[in-house]
Amino acid sequence: MFTANQFTATKWESAEQKAKFANHFVRFVKGGFKPSLFYSWFYRRLSMTFGHIAHYNRQGFWHTWCQDSGAQAEFLLRTAEYCRPGDPEYTYSDVEKVLGAWVRSEYRNLV
């Protein structure tokens, strides 16, 4: 769905890594927020996007944002409405922008 040419590499991560995250985000959401898709690498990056915090660990984050339909709706709303500060050469602001647009498009009834 997303490709590396849509993103700007940072000093620390490639545009390919950004695309991998964006595509997995879509897979995770469309997959119903399954715990089996909530990989450690995905949690680490997700906890640093959309204004999230780590919630101490992966389980705490999942419990807060993914455990039930209410939490999932709040997660999607936060993703859709998040103000994307930062330079894509240093942040995932470009990824946050496209994922926010994707959520607004796919989940119009929530946002």
Biopython code that builds the backbone (N, CA, C, O; Angstrom):
import numpy as np
from Bio.PDB.StructureBuilder import StructureBuilder

atoms = [
    (1, "MET", "N", (0.830, -1.190, 0.000)),
    (1, "MET", "CA", (0.000, 0.000, 0.000)),
    (1, "MET", "C", (0.874, 1.253, 0.000)),
    (1, "MET", "O", (0.783, 2.067, -0.919)),
    (2, "PHE", "N", (1.715, 1.418, 1.014)),
    (2, "PHE", "CA", (2.621, 2.562, 1.064)),
    (2, "PHE", "C", (3.990, 2.123, 0.569)),
    (2, "PHE", "O", (4.396, 0.976, 0.754)),
    (3, "THR", "N", (4.694, 3.054, -0.063)),
    (3, "THR", "CA", (6.024, 2.752, -0.585)),
    (3, "THR", "C", (7.036, 3.746, -0.037)),
    (3, "THR", "O", (6.683, 4.835, 0.414)),
    (4, "ALA", "N", (8.291, 3.349, -0.085)),
    (4, "ALA", "CA", (9.369, 4.170, 0.465)),
    (4, "ALA", "C", (9.433, 5.550, -0.186)),
    (4, "ALA", "O", (9.804, 6.526, 0.467)),
    (5, "ASN", "N", (9.076, 5.640, -1.463)),
    (5, "ASN", "CA", (9.193, 6.944, -2.132)),
    (5, "ASN", "C", (8.191, 7.971, -1.608)),
    (5, "ASN", "O", (8.265, 9.141, -1.985)),
    (6, "GLN", "N", (7.258, 7.563, -0.748)),
    (6, "GLN", "CA", (6.319, 8.485, -0.124)),
    (6, "GLN", "C", (6.897, 9.137, 1.133)),
    (6, "GLN", "O", (6.314, 10.074, 1.678)),
    (7, "PHE", "N", (8.043, 8.635, 1.587)),
    (7, "PHE", "CA", (8.586, 9.078, 2.867)),
    (7, "PHE", "C", (10.018, 9.573, 2.741)),
    (7, "PHE", "O", (10.731, 9.261, 1.787)),
    (8, "THR", "N", (10.410, 10.356, 3.737)),
    (8, "THR", "CA", (11.758, 10.892, 3.821)),
    (8, "THR", "C", (12.546, 10.096, 4.848)),
    (8, "THR", "O", (12.089, 9.897, 5.974)),
    (9, "ALA", "N", (13.715, 9.647, 4.461)),
    (9, "ALA", "CA", (14.572, 8.935, 5.409)),
    (9, "ALA", "C", (15.015, 9.898, 6.506)),
    (9, "ALA", "O", (15.189, 11.093, 6.269)),
    (10, "THR", "N", (15.192, 9.360, 7.703)),
    (10, "THR", "CA", (15.769, 10.146, 8.792)),
    (10, "THR", "C", (17.234, 9.753, 8.926)),
    (10, "THR", "O", (17.723, 8.873, 8.217)),
    (11, "LYS", "N", (17.908, 10.403, 9.824)),
    (11, "LYS", "CA", (19.302, 10.059, 10.103)),
    (11, "LYS", "C", (19.398, 8.635, 10.664)),
    (11, "LYS", "O", (20.423, 7.969, 10.516)),
    (12, "TRP", "N", (18.315, 8.178, 11.309)),
    (12, "TRP", "CA", (18.337, 6.913, 12.026)),
    (12, "TRP", "C", (17.597, 5.780, 11.320)),
    (12, "TRP", "O", (17.880, 4.607, 11.565)),
    (13, "GLU", "N", (16.665, 6.117, 10.458)),
    (13, "GLU", "CA", (15.857, 5.086, 9.801)),
    (13, "GLU", "C", (15.613, 5.430, 8.339)),
    (13, "GLU", "O", (15.518, 6.601, 7.971)),
    (14, "SER", "N", (15.515, 4.407, 7.524)),
    (14, "SER", "CA", (15.318, 4.587, 6.083)),
    (14, "SER", "C", (13.851, 4.850, 5.752)),
    (14, "SER", "O", (12.958, 4.629, 6.570)),
    (15, "ALA", "N", (13.634, 5.321, 4.545)),
    (15, "ALA", "CA", (12.273, 5.490, 4.051)),
    (15, "ALA", "C", (11.582, 4.134, 3.953)),
    (15, "ALA", "O", (10.367, 4.047, 4.130)),
    (16, "GLU", "N", (12.337, 3.082, 3.675)),
    (16, "GLU", "CA", (11.779, 1.730, 3.631)),
    (16, "GLU", "C", (11.239, 1.313, 5.000)),
    (16, "GLU", "O", (10.188, 0.678, 5.087)),
    (17, "GLN", "N", (11.953, 1.667, 6.063)),
    (17, "GLN", "CA", (11.484, 1.341, 7.406)),
    (17, "GLN", "C", (10.206, 2.102, 7.746)),
    (17, "GLN", "O", (9.316, 1.574, 8.412)),
    (18, "LYS", "N", (10.126, 3.339, 7.283)),
    (18, "LYS", "CA", (8.909, 4.114, 7.495)),
    (18, "LYS", "C", (7.735, 3.463, 6.764)),
    (18, "LYS", "O", (6.640, 3.362, 7.315)),
    (19, "ALA", "N", (7.959, 3.025, 5.535)),
    (19, "ALA", "CA", (6.905, 2.367, 4.765)),
    (19, "ALA", "C", (6.488, 1.056, 5.433)),
    (19, "ALA", "O", (5.303, 0.727, 5.478)),
    (20, "LYS", "N", (7.460, 0.315, 5.949)),
    (20, "LYS", "CA", (7.148, -0.941, 6.645)),
    (20, "LYS", "C", (6.241, -0.667, 7.837)),
    (20, "LYS", "O", (5.261, -1.381, 8.051)),
    (21, "PHE", "N", (6.560, 0.356, 8.606)),
    (21, "PHE", "CA", (5.728, 0.714, 9.761)),
    (21, "PHE", "C", (4.326, 1.107, 9.306)),
    (21, "PHE", "O", (3.337, 0.626, 9.859)),
    (22, "ALA", "N", (4.233, 1.976, 8.306)),
    (22, "ALA", "CA", (2.925, 2.439, 7.834)),
    (22, "ALA", "C", (2.075, 1.270, 7.350)),
    (22, "ALA", "O", (0.887, 1.197, 7.662)),
    (23, "ASN", "N", (2.663, 0.373, 6.604)),
    (23, "ASN", "CA", (1.922, -0.784, 6.099)),
    (23, "ASN", "C", (1.504, -1.725, 7.221)),
    (23, "ASN", "O", (0.415, -2.298, 7.185)),
    (24, "HIS", "N", (2.366, -1.882, 8.211)),
    (24, "HIS", "CA", (1.987, -2.745, 9.322)),
    (24, "HIS", "C", (0.892, -2.094, 10.172)),
    (24, "HIS", "O", (0.020, -2.786, 10.696)),
    (25, "PHE", "N", (0.935, -0.788, 10.307)),
    (25, "PHE", "CA", (-0.126, -0.065, 11.017)),
    (25, "PHE", "C", (-1.484, -0.407, 10.394)),
    (25, "PHE", "O", (-2.432, -0.742, 11.103)),
    (26, "VAL", "N", (-1.567, -0.321, 9.070)),
    (26, "VAL", "CA", (-2.809, -0.636, 8.363)),
    (26, "VAL", "C", (-3.192, -2.098, 8.598)),
    (26, "VAL", "O", (-4.353, -2.401, 8.873)),
    (27, "ARG", "N", (-2.231, -2.989, 8.492)),
    (27, "ARG", "CA", (-2.497, -4.410, 8.719)),
    (27, "ARG", "C", (-3.021, -4.649, 10.139)),
    (27, "ARG", "O", (-3.972, -5.406, 10.338)),
    (28, "PHE", "N", (-2.398, -4.005, 11.111)),
    (28, "PHE", "CA", (-2.798, -4.147, 12.506)),
    (28, "PHE", "C", (-4.229, -3.658, 12.722)),
    (28, "PHE", "O", (-5.036, -4.347, 13.346)),
    (29, "VAL", "N", (-4.541, -2.478, 12.210)),
    (29, "VAL", "CA", (-5.882, -1.920, 12.385)),
    (29, "VAL", "C", (-6.914, -2.766, 11.643)),
    (29, "VAL", "O", (-7.932, -3.151, 12.217)),
    (30, "LYS", "N", (-6.653, -3.053, 10.370)),
    (30, "LYS", "CA", (-7.607, -3.856, 9.592)),
    (30, "LYS", "C", (-7.728, -5.281, 10.148)),
    (30, "LYS", "O", (-8.750, -5.941, 9.960)),
    (31, "GLY", "N", (-6.687, -5.742, 10.825)),
    (31, "GLY", "CA", (-6.705, -7.071, 11.432)),
    (31, "GLY", "C", (-7.419, -7.108, 12.769)),
    (31, "GLY", "O", (-7.405, -8.131, 13.452)),
    (32, "GLY", "N", (-8.045, -6.003, 13.150)),
    (32, "GLY", "CA", (-8.821, -5.986, 14.383)),
    (32, "GLY", "C", (-7.998, -5.800, 15.643)),
    (32, "GLY", "O", (-8.420, -6.208, 16.724)),
    (33, "PHE", "N", (-6.805, -5.175, 15.515)),
    (33, "PHE", "CA", (-5.955, -4.902, 16.672)),
    (33, "PHE", "C", (-5.539, -6.193, 17.387)),
    (33, "PHE", "O", (-5.431, -6.219, 18.613)),
    (34, "LYS", "N", (-5.312, -7.239, 16.633)),
    (34, "LYS", "CA", (-4.951, -8.527, 17.228)),
    (34, "LYS", "C", (-3.628, -8.435, 17.992)),
    (34, "LYS", "O", (-2.658, -7.873, 17.483)),
    (35, "PRO", "N", (-3.583, -8.977, 19.192)),
    (35, "PRO", "CA", (-2.328, -8.993, 19.946)),
    (35, "PRO", "C", (-1.201, -9.698, 19.182)),
    (35, "PRO", "O", (-0.033, -9.338, 19.330)),
    (36, "SER", "N", (-1.545, -10.692, 18.376)),
    (36, "SER", "CA", (-0.520, -11.422, 17.617)),
    (36, "SER", "C", (0.147, -10.553, 16.557)),
    (36, "SER", "O", (1.210, -10.919, 16.053)),
    (37, "LEU", "N", (-0.448, -9.409, 16.203)),
    (37, "LEU", "CA", (0.151, -8.477, 15.246)),
    (37, "LEU", "C", (0.834, -7.293, 15.933)),
    (37, "LEU", "O", (1.380, -6.412, 15.269)),
    (38, "PHE", "N", (0.799, -7.282, 17.251)),
    (38, "PHE", "CA", (1.372, -6.164, 18.015)),
    (38, "PHE", "C", (2.822, -6.491, 18.390)),
    (38, "PHE", "O", (3.159, -6.671, 19.561)),
    (39, "TYR", "N", (3.653, -6.559, 17.368)),
    (39, "TYR", "CA", (5.060, -6.933, 17.541)),
    (39, "TYR", "C", (5.822, -5.893, 18.366)),
    (39, "TYR", "O", (5.425, -4.731, 18.444)),
    (40, "SER", "N", (6.912, -6.332, 18.975)),
    (40, "SER", "CA", (7.741, -5.425, 19.788)),
    (40, "SER", "C", (8.248, -4.244, 18.966)),
    (40, "SER", "O", (8.173, -3.101, 19.416)),
    (41, "TRP", "N", (8.760, -4.507, 17.774)),
    (41, "TRP", "CA", (9.287, -3.404, 16.942)),
    (41, "TRP", "C", (8.184, -2.412, 16.598)),
    (41, "TRP", "O", (8.417, -1.204, 16.552)),
    (42, "PHE", "N", (6.981, -2.928, 16.356)),
    (42, "PHE", "CA", (5.854, -2.068, 16.013)),
    (42, "PHE", "C", (5.454, -1.219, 17.223)),
    (42, "PHE", "O", (5.217, -0.019, 17.085)),
    (43, "TYR", "N", (5.380, -1.826, 18.388)),
    (43, "TYR", "CA", (5.062, -1.090, 19.613)),
    (43, "TYR", "C", (6.082, 0.019, 19.865)),
    (43, "TYR", "O", (5.706, 1.147, 20.187)),
    (44, "ARG", "N", (7.371, -0.297, 19.721)),
    (44, "ARG", "CA", (8.404, 0.710, 19.999)),
    (44, "ARG", "C", (8.198, 1.948, 19.131)),
    (44, "ARG", "O", (8.270, 3.070, 19.632)),
    (45, "ARG", "N", (7.948, 1.761, 17.861)),
    (45, "ARG", "CA", (7.753, 2.913, 16.983)),
    (45, "ARG", "C", (6.405, 3.575, 17.253)),
    (45, "ARG", "O", (6.336, 4.801, 17.340)),
    (46, "LEU", "N", (5.341, 2.802, 17.387)),
    (46, "LEU", "CA", (4.014, 3.352, 17.612)),
    (46, "LEU", "C", (3.973, 4.188, 18.887)),
    (46, "LEU", "O", (3.280, 5.205, 18.940)),
    (47, "SER", "N", (4.698, 3.774, 19.898)),
    (47, "SER", "CA", (4.698, 4.516, 21.165)),
    (47, "SER", "C", (5.393, 5.870, 21.029)),
    (47, "SER", "O", (5.325, 6.694, 21.941)),
    (48, "MET", "N", (6.062, 6.105, 19.897)),
    (48, "MET", "CA", (6.727, 7.392, 19.657)),
    (48, "MET", "C", (6.031, 8.212, 18.573)),
    (48, "MET", "O", (6.585, 9.201, 18.094)),
    (49, "THR", "N", (4.822, 7.809, 18.183)),
    (49, "THR", "CA", (4.088, 8.549, 17.162)),
    (49, "THR", "C", (2.733, 8.984, 17.709)),
    (49, "THR", "O", (2.264, 8.486, 18.733)),
    (50, "PHE", "N", (2.121, 9.925, 17.000)),
    (50, "PHE", "CA", (0.775, 10.402, 17.323)),
    (50, "PHE", "C", (0.650, 10.894, 18.764)),
    (50, "PHE", "O", (-0.433, 10.829, 19.345)),
    (51, "GLY", "N", (1.736, 11.381, 19.342)),
    (51, "GLY", "CA", (1.704, 11.903, 20.699)),
    (51, "GLY", "C", (1.548, 10.857, 21.782)),
    (51, "GLY", "O", (1.282, 11.186, 22.938)),
    (52, "HIS", "N", (1.713, 9.591, 21.410)),
    (52, "HIS", "CA", (1.602, 8.514, 22.393)),
    (52, "HIS", "C", (2.790, 8.523, 23.354)),
    (52, "HIS", "O", (3.826, 9.136, 23.096)),
    (53, "ILE", "N", (2.603, 7.834, 24.451)),
    (53, "ILE", "CA", (3.688, 7.560, 25.374)),
    (53, "ILE", "C", (3.777, 6.050, 25.526)),
    (53, "ILE", "O", (2.860, 5.334, 25.126)),
    (54, "ALA", "N", (4.829, 5.576, 26.078)),
    (54, "ALA", "CA", (5.084, 4.140, 26.133)),
    (54, "ALA", "C", (4.151, 3.384, 27.084)),
    (54, "ALA", "O", (4.012, 2.168, 26.954)),
    (55, "HIS", "N", (3.521, 4.057, 28.020)),
    (55, "HIS", "CA", (2.667, 3.370, 29.006)),
    (55, "HIS", "C", (3.452, 2.279, 29.746)),
    (55, "HIS", "O", (2.893, 1.241, 30.099)),
    (56, "TYR", "N", (4.700, 2.509, 29.971)),
    (56, "TYR", "CA", (5.599, 1.635, 30.727)),
    (56, "TYR", "C", (6.020, 0.374, 29.984)),
    (56, "TYR", "O", (7.167, -0.054, 30.118)),
    (57, "ASN", "N", (5.130, -0.233, 29.208)),
    (57, "ASN", "CA", (5.504, -1.429, 28.460)),
    (57, "ASN", "C", (4.473, -1.718, 27.374)),
    (57, "ASN", "O", (3.442, -1.050, 27.291)),
    (58, "ARG", "N", (4.756, -2.699, 26.560)),
    (58, "ARG", "CA", (3.897, -3.060, 25.436)),
    (58, "ARG", "C", (2.496, -3.457, 25.901)),
    (58, "ARG", "O", (1.505, -3.058, 25.289)),
    (59, "GLN", "N", (2.409, -4.223, 26.956)),
    (59, "GLN", "CA", (1.105, -4.664, 27.451)),
    (59, "GLN", "C", (0.261, -3.487, 27.936)),
    (59, "GLN", "O", (-0.944, -3.439, 27.693)),
    (60, "GLY", "N", (0.893, -2.547, 28.617)),
    (60, "GLY", "CA", (0.168, -1.369, 29.088)),
    (60, "GLY", "C", (-0.357, -0.523, 27.942)),
    (60, "GLY", "O", (-1.476, -0.014, 27.996)),
    (61, "PHE", "N", (0.456, -0.377, 26.907)),
    (61, "PHE", "CA", (0.026, 0.376, 25.736)),
    (61, "PHE", "C", (-1.161, -0.325, 25.073)),
    (61, "PHE", "O", (-2.179, 0.304, 24.783)),
    (62, "TRP", "N", (-1.021, -1.629, 24.837)),
    (62, "TRP", "CA", (-2.090, -2.389, 24.189)),
    (62, "TRP", "C", (-3.374, -2.310, 25.011)),
    (62, "TRP", "O", (-4.458, -2.133, 24.455)),
    (63, "HIS", "N", (-3.256, -2.439, 26.323)),
    (63, "HIS", "CA", (-4.427, -2.379, 27.206)),
    (63, "HIS", "C", (-5.115, -1.017, 27.090)),
    (63, "HIS", "O", (-6.344, -0.947, 27.075)),
    (64, "THR", "N", (-4.343, 0.054, 27.008)),
    (64, "THR", "CA", (-4.890, 1.402, 26.941)),
    (64, "THR", "C", (-5.578, 1.689, 25.612)),
    (64, "THR", "O", (-6.647, 2.299, 25.589)),
    (65, "TRP", "N", (-4.975, 1.256, 24.500)),
    (65, "TRP", "CA", (-5.437, 1.680, 23.179)),
    (65, "TRP", "C", (-6.061, 0.591, 22.308)),
    (65, "TRP", "O", (-6.669, 0.912, 21.287)),
    (66, "CYS", "N", (-5.933, -0.671, 22.673)),
    (66, "CYS", "CA", (-6.316, -1.731, 21.732)),
    (66, "CYS", "C", (-7.223, -2.809, 22.301)),
    (66, "CYS", "O", (-7.724, -3.635, 21.538)),
    (67, "GLN", "N", (-7.451, -2.835, 23.591)),
    (67, "GLN", "CA", (-8.097, -3.988, 24.229)),
    (67, "GLN", "C", (-9.549, -4.194, 23.851)),
    (67, "GLN", "O", (-10.011, -5.335, 23.838)),
    (68, "ASP", "N", (-10.286, -3.142, 23.543)),
    (68, "ASP", "CA", (-11.697, -3.304, 23.203)),
    (68, "ASP", "C", (-12.100, -2.245, 22.175)),
    (68, "ASP", "O", (-11.306, -1.368, 21.834)),
    (69, "SER", "N", (-13.326, -2.332, 21.691)),
    (69, "SER", "CA", (-13.761, -1.438, 20.618)),
    (69, "SER", "C", (-13.749, 0.033, 21.034)),
    (69, "SER", "O", (-13.481, 0.902, 20.204)),
    (70, "GLY", "N", (-14.030, 0.321, 22.280)),
    (70, "GLY", "CA", (-13.982, 1.702, 22.756)),
    (70, "GLY", "C", (-12.571, 2.268, 22.715)),
    (70, "GLY", "O", (-12.355, 3.386, 22.248)),
    (71, "ALA", "N", (-11.614, 1.491, 23.206)),
    (71, "ALA", "CA", (-10.210, 1.914, 23.181)),
    (71, "ALA", "C", (-9.725, 2.058, 21.744)),
    (71, "ALA", "O", (-8.988, 2.991, 21.424)),
    (72, "GLN", "N", (-10.135, 1.143, 20.883)),
    (72, "GLN", "CA", (-9.729, 1.188, 19.480)),
    (72, "GLN", "C", (-10.285, 2.434, 18.786)),
    (72, "GLN", "O", (-9.597, 3.060, 17.980)),
    (73, "ALA", "N", (-11.524, 2.784, 19.100)),
    (73, "ALA", "CA", (-12.119, 3.995, 18.526)),
    (73, "ALA", "C", (-11.343, 5.232, 18.975)),
    (73, "ALA", "O", (-11.098, 6.131, 18.171)),
    (74, "GLU", "N", (-10.958, 5.285, 20.239)),
    (74, "GLU", "CA", (-10.158, 6.411, 20.756)),
    (74, "GLU", "C", (-8.792, 6.464, 20.062)),
    (74, "GLU", "O", (-8.298, 7.542, 19.734)),
    (75, "PHE", "N", (-8.195, 5.307, 19.845)),
    (75, "PHE", "CA", (-6.914, 5.217, 19.148)),
    (75, "PHE", "C", (-7.044, 5.790, 17.737)),
    (75, "PHE", "O", (-6.214, 6.593, 17.310)),
    (76, "LEU", "N", (-8.076, 5.379, 17.021)),
    (76, "LEU", "CA", (-8.281, 5.852, 15.649)),
    (76, "LEU", "C", (-8.581, 7.343, 15.624)),
    (76, "LEU", "O", (-8.087, 8.056, 14.750)),
    (77, "LEU", "N", (-9.372, 7.820, 16.559)),
    (77, "LEU", "CA", (-9.671, 9.246, 16.638)),
    (77, "LEU", "C", (-8.405, 10.052, 16.899)),
    (77, "LEU", "O", (-8.185, 11.090, 16.275)),
    (78, "ARG", "N", (-7.582, 9.580, 17.812)),
    (78, "ARG", "CA", (-6.315, 10.259, 18.106)),
    (78, "ARG", "C", (-5.434, 10.298, 16.862)),
    (78, "ARG", "O", (-4.824, 11.323, 16.559)),
    (79, "THR", "N", (-5.370, 9.182, 16.147)),
    (79, "THR", "CA", (-4.565, 9.105, 14.933)),
    (79, "THR", "C", (-5.073, 10.090, 13.885)),
    (79, "THR", "O", (-4.279, 10.773, 13.238)),
    (80, "ALA", "N", (-6.384, 10.166, 13.718)),
    (80, "ALA", "CA", (-6.978, 11.041, 12.709)),
    (80, "ALA", "C", (-6.796, 12.514, 13.031)),
    (80, "ALA", "O", (-6.618, 13.328, 12.125)),
    (81, "GLU", "N", (-6.840, 12.865, 14.301)),
    (81, "GLU", "CA", (-6.833, 14.268, 14.698)),
    (81, "GLU", "C", (-5.478, 14.813, 15.112)),
    (81, "GLU", "O", (-5.340, 16.016, 15.337)),
    (82, "TYR", "N", (-4.482, 13.955, 15.216)),
    (82, "TYR", "CA", (-3.184, 14.380, 15.747)),
    (82, "TYR", "C", (-2.531, 15.449, 14.881)),
    (82, "TYR", "O", (-2.456, 15.306, 13.661)),
    (83, "CYS", "N", (-2.064, 16.512, 15.509)),
    (83, "CYS", "CA", (-1.301, 17.564, 14.834)),
    (83, "CYS", "C", (0.120, 17.046, 14.629)),
    (83, "CYS", "O", (0.777, 16.665, 15.597)),
    (84, "ARG", "N", (0.596, 17.024, 13.417)),
    (84, "ARG", "CA", (1.864, 16.389, 13.075)),
    (84, "ARG", "C", (3.041, 17.368, 13.056)),
    (84, "ARG", "O", (3.432, 17.835, 11.987)),
    (85, "PRO", "N", (3.601, 17.679, 14.202)),
    (85, "PRO", "CA", (4.739, 18.592, 14.210)),
    (85, "PRO", "C", (6.018, 17.868, 13.789)),
    (85, "PRO", "O", (6.087, 16.639, 13.811)),
    (86, "GLY", "N", (6.994, 18.627, 13.419)),
    (86, "GLY", "CA", (8.304, 18.042, 13.164)),
    (86, "GLY", "C", (8.662, 17.946, 11.700)),
    (86, "GLY", "O", (7.816, 18.022, 10.810)),
    (87, "ASP", "N", (9.920, 17.780, 11.497)),
    (87, "ASP", "CA", (10.518, 17.665, 10.167)),
    (87, "ASP", "C", (10.656, 16.182, 9.842)),
    (87, "ASP", "O", (11.218, 15.440, 10.647)),
    (88, "PRO", "N", (10.161, 15.722, 8.688)),
    (88, "PRO", "CA", (10.247, 14.301, 8.364)),
    (88, "PRO", "C", (11.677, 13.773, 8.242)),
    (88, "PRO", "O", (11.884, 12.560, 8.209)),
    (89, "GLU", "N", (12.658, 14.662, 8.174)),
    (89, "GLU", "CA", (14.047, 14.197, 8.182)),
    (89, "GLU", "C", (14.485, 13.771, 9.582)),
    (89, "GLU", "O", (15.527, 13.138, 9.753)),
    (90, "TYR", "N", (13.678, 14.123, 10.577)),
    (90, "TYR", "CA", (14.026, 13.805, 11.969)),
    (90, "TYR", "C", (12.918, 13.053, 12.705)),
    (90, "TYR", "O", (13.157, 12.488, 13.773)),
    (91, "THR", "N", (11.722, 13.042, 12.148)),
    (91, "THR", "CA", (10.568, 12.435, 12.819)),
    (91, "THR", "C", (9.785, 11.560, 11.844)),
    (91, "THR", "O", (10.152, 11.426, 10.677)),
    (92, "TYR", "N", (8.731, 10.985, 12.327)),
    (92, "TYR", "CA", (7.801, 10.213, 11.496)),
    (92, "TYR", "C", (6.586, 11.067, 11.115)),
    (92, "TYR", "O", (5.511, 10.529, 10.850)),
    (93, "SER", "N", (6.754, 12.394, 11.087)),
    (93, "SER", "CA", (5.618, 13.270, 10.790)),
    (93, "SER", "C", (5.029, 13.000, 9.415)),
    (93, "SER", "O", (3.822, 13.155, 9.227)),
    (94, "ASP", "N", (5.841, 12.604, 8.456)),
    (94, "ASP", "CA", (5.305, 12.281, 7.133)),
    (94, "ASP", "C", (4.458, 11.003, 7.183)),
    (94, "ASP", "O", (3.437, 10.908, 6.502)),
    (95, "VAL", "N", (4.872, 10.044, 7.972)),
    (95, "VAL", "CA", (4.107, 8.806, 8.141)),
    (95, "VAL", "C", (2.811, 9.109, 8.897)),
    (95, "VAL", "O", (1.743, 8.622, 8.526)),
    (96, "GLU", "N", (2.909, 9.906, 9.944)),
    (96, "GLU", "CA", (1.719, 10.277, 10.715)),
    (96, "GLU", "C", (0.697, 10.980, 9.820)),
    (96, "GLU", "O", (-0.507, 10.766, 9.960)),
    (97, "LYS", "N", (1.175, 11.809, 8.911)),
    (97, "LYS", "CA", (0.275, 12.527, 8.004)),
    (97, "LYS", "C", (-0.498, 11.559, 7.111)),
    (97, "LYS", "O", (-1.719, 11.672, 6.998)),
    (98, "VAL", "N", (0.191, 10.611, 6.476)),
    (98, "VAL", "CA", (-0.509, 9.695, 5.562)),
    (98, "VAL", "C", (-1.408, 8.724, 6.336)),
    (98, "VAL", "O", (-2.485, 8.365, 5.860)),
    (99, "LEU", "N", (-0.971, 8.303, 7.520)),
    (99, "LEU", "CA", (-1.817, 7.396, 8.302)),
    (99, "LEU", "C", (-3.041, 8.122, 8.858)),
    (99, "LEU", "O", (-4.123, 7.541, 8.938)),
    (100, "GLY", "N", (-2.878, 9.370, 9.236)),
    (100, "GLY", "CA", (-4.028, 10.160, 9.671)),
    (100, "GLY", "C", (-5.051, 10.289, 8.548)),
    (100, "GLY", "O", (-6.253, 10.154, 8.778)),
    (101, "ALA", "N", (-4.572, 10.550, 7.334)),
    (101, "ALA", "CA", (-5.465, 10.647, 6.173)),
    (101, "ALA", "C", (-6.121, 9.299, 5.891)),
    (101, "ALA", "O", (-7.303, 9.240, 5.553)),
    (102, "TRP", "N", (-5.363, 8.227, 6.027)),
    (102, "TRP", "CA", (-5.921, 6.895, 5.804)),
    (102, "TRP", "C", (-7.048, 6.600, 6.798)),
    (102, "TRP", "O", (-8.103, 6.098, 6.410)),
    (103, "VAL", "N", (-6.827, 6.910, 8.068)),
    (103, "VAL", "CA", (-7.855, 6.680, 9.086)),
    (103, "VAL", "C", (-9.087, 7.529, 8.787)),
    (103, "VAL", "O", (-10.212, 7.037, 8.871)),
    (104, "ARG", "N", (-8.884, 8.799, 8.438)),
    (104, "ARG", "CA", (-10.035, 9.658, 8.130)),
    (104, "ARG", "C", (-10.823, 9.125, 6.942)),
    (104, "ARG", "O", (-12.047, 9.254, 6.902)),
    (105, "SER", "N", (-10.140, 8.532, 5.980)),
    (105, "SER", "CA", (-10.797, 7.968, 4.804)),
    (105, "SER", "C", (-11.510, 6.653, 5.102)),
    (105, "SER", "O", (-12.654, 6.451, 4.697)),
    (106, "GLU", "N", (-10.831, 5.772, 5.807)),
    (106, "GLU", "CA", (-11.365, 4.435, 6.092)),
    (106, "GLU", "C", (-12.426, 4.408, 7.195)),
    (106, "GLU", "O", (-13.317, 3.559, 7.189)),
    (107, "TYR", "N", (-12.322, 5.334, 8.125)),
    (107, "TYR", "CA", (-13.207, 5.329, 9.304)),
    (107, "TYR", "C", (-13.944, 6.649, 9.433)),
    (107, "TYR", "O", (-13.980, 7.249, 10.508)),
    (108, "ARG", "N", (-14.528, 7.096, 8.339)),
    (108, "ARG", "CA", (-15.251, 8.388, 8.302)),
    (108, "ARG", "C", (-16.321, 8.485, 9.389)),
    (108, "ARG", "O", (-16.575, 9.566, 9.920)),
    (109, "ASN", "N", (-16.938, 7.364, 9.714)),
    (109, "ASN", "CA", (-18.001, 7.393, 10.714)),
    (109, "ASN", "C", (-17.481, 7.675, 12.127)),
    (109, "ASN", "O", (-18.255, 8.067, 13.000)),
    (110, "LEU", "N", (-16.196, 7.482, 12.356)),
    (110, "LEU", "CA", (-15.625, 7.733, 13.693)),
    (110, "LEU", "C", (-15.126, 9.167, 13.838)),
    (110, "LEU", "O", (-15.165, 9.735, 14.929)),
    (111, "VAL", "N", (-14.666, 9.741, 12.754)),
    (111, "VAL", "CA", (-13.995, 11.052, 12.831)),
    (111, "VAL", "C", (-14.771, 12.164, 12.196)),
    (111, "VAL", "O", (-14.320, 13.310, 12.194)),
]
sb = StructureBuilder()
sb.init_structure("model")
sb.init_model(0)
sb.init_chain("A")
sb.init_seg("    ")
for serial, (resi, resn, name, xyz) in enumerate(atoms, 1):
    if name == "N":
        sb.init_residue(resn, " ", resi, " ")
    sb.init_atom(name, np.array(xyz, "f"), 0.0, 1.0, " ", f" {name:<3s}", serial, name[0])
structure = sb.get_structure()
